[in-house]
């Protein structure tokens, strides 16, 4: 029997996804700023991404360790609302380090602050993703994650614009040095928002437990048993590489535009914003299937919502004073996404395979083309990464029943790929190796594995008796 979604509680829950997006995308503005101000190499600048994303792994390992010591899942002990609030407070503590980091121009303090923010996010992710799946019909859990991802990408779209304005808006036209103290303002406001949100979640109507939680659902006793399922191991690698290609494409984009187009640090923000808005466009397109409406209306929303999302990007950047006409040709790529979405018919296996194939094509075009065509090709990777998280997550936990929470934690641990893959690409971007443009072959390799993952796991799930339909995923045996 399908469960009805508590709209108020679900709306409160997915608001936390906004924060994750705001910080993740804003890192792409911090990278060129600190690279220039502190004379960092491209490899060193990518340590910003590494510090932030490795925190997810450290956080997950701490979660497993403490749960093992308690012999009970942490969230079952403190409750999911308290878990979300605690994660927000930890992240707020991290933002405080931006004060001494910018005052002393300290790169170690900066990445330490981002690490602590990411540590808090890891606990939030472990709590929020299973909640989003369980707060309603489980067969539409991946669609609710797509919807939550759309909220995430509102944060990723406006984050780079706000942070860039805070930094470069304070510069006079005659200054040649970046004022790193300007970095403090947006992150201190963000820290205050974390604290307010923590209090709000504490007293919210968000469920305090998963419906299938019980005293025996600890995370420590069945990790090895969970890893026996091939979809979990293959899914962990897939999450590692998916987050990797998403983050590395965006975090290396400023350096590519600087070298190939001569774009200044202050001119990169709208393009970084478009990359993350592309994920919002793709997720809004897919999220149309999460609503209980007629198929005809779903098809209409699947066409209209991506243009609404693109309109939000244009509106935000128009307010920021950025030139809009240069982005109009990107509409053609939005249309290609809509076609790809229709071809996938909502099936997670089809979607991963189609989107990965088009992602490979887009990246190769970016590698061999020139000018704005290359930039748009690399940015369009965001369109075809957009729904891969819920699709991989859906396949990775399919058929696991009581082991679902453990598998979810293992998948979230692999978010660290965002740091490792972007650092690898940053190293290969050295002119003595591949150079910045050809370093994007890393992304091609990531997409190739994701195609393989979908094709392989689909066969293995069929052997396990797990049925995946195009309209709703039956994820039980």
Buried (B, 14 or more C-beta within 10 A) or exposed (E): EEEEBBEEBBEBBBBBBBBBBBBBBBBBBBBBBBBBBBEBEBBBBBBBBBBBBBBBBBBBEBBBEBBBEBEBBBBBEBBBBBBBBBBBBBBBBBBBBBBBBBEEBBBEBBBBBBBBBBBBBBBBBBBBBBBBBBBBBBBBBBBBBBBBBBBBBBBBBBBBBBBBBBBBEEBEEEEEEBBBBBBBBBBBEBBEBBBEBBEBBBEBEBBBBBEEBEEEBBBBBBBEEBBEBBBBBBBBBBBBBBBBBBBBBBBBBBBBBBBBBEBEBBBBBBBBBBBBBBBBBBBBBBBBBBEEEEEEEBEEBBBBBBBEBBEBBBEBBEEBEBEEEBBEEBEEBBEBBBEBBEEBEBBBBBBBBBBBBBBBBBBBBBBEBEEBEBBBBBBBBBBBBBBBBBBBBBBBBBBBEEBBBBBBBBBBBBBBBBBBBBBBBBBBBBEEEBBBBEBBBBBBBBBBBBBBBBEEBBEBBEEBEBBBEEEBBEBEE
